[in-house]
Amino acid sequence: MIEAQRLHVAGALVWVDGMIERAGLAPAPAEGEFDLALDPLPRLVRAEPRRGALVLHRAPAEPLPHWPDEAERAAPDAPPLAVSGTIRARDGRFHPLRFAATLPPRGQMPVSLHRTPATLGLGAGGGLRLTLRWQDAQAAGGIGPPAAWAIITLALPVNGDTWRWRAQADRHGDLVLPLRGLPPRPRDAGPHALALTAAGDPGQADAMAPDPTGFAACRLLRQGAAAFADALPVEFTPGQVLRLADDDPRILLLKPV
């Protein structure tokens, strides 16, 4: 008697580099080796880490006493599968992440990872170097603790679509964002006009692996500006390093909405 176990693909999480989001452009894979710590999975669900992905399988409640035929190998109807845990890059290339996803049957879902500042350079194309801090109305200058793990987005309208570049701050609130892949502009067209927004959570400052799904939109304040804003206009000419203020070009204050 041969005992055969059926394993049906339940879905997959795919690790991607979340720096650039553009219509018609597939996200780049998050390359490297990762350590995964998964929360308990439902009984009969098996996880198989692969290069760049985590594949989940469902097994039947009882093994077959024979080799399965084609009909028995067909994946059964199954409800969506919830999976959660943490992921860490062994080489420190990406920030650690707490993730949670609900996969449709046999579907896949991208999970965005963000590069650490130490692994990014601006190069000839230029970009943004920035330190994010929370507002503290009681402190001198209103500068509070680092906005650890906060994510900024630079958005640019292009031919009816919106292209986005994202970066995540480290524990010190520091981030680097190379502005690569900008559409070409005529020499006399002037700089690109982008909008900068931010999201974060002061309660996750001490998190070993932050969960961006808990982040909320933040208001922003350039040093020296009069008031917070939901978004900041940013002009960028390829090759420059962005300055957001004259008195301290690096610091941008955040305030939860």
Salt bridges, closest charged atoms under 4 A:
GLU21 OE2 - ARG164 NH1 3.44
GLU21 OE1 - ARG166 NH1 2.68
GLU33 OE1 - ARG90 NH1 3.11
ASP35 OD1 - ARG90 NE 2.75
ASP39 OD2 - ARG98 NH2 2.54
GLU48 OE2 - ARG50 NE 3.24
GLU48 OE1 - HIS57 NE2 2.88
GLU72 OE2 - HIS66 NE2 3.15
ASP91 OD2 - ARG93 NH2 3.02
ASP230 OD1 - ARG219 NE 2.93
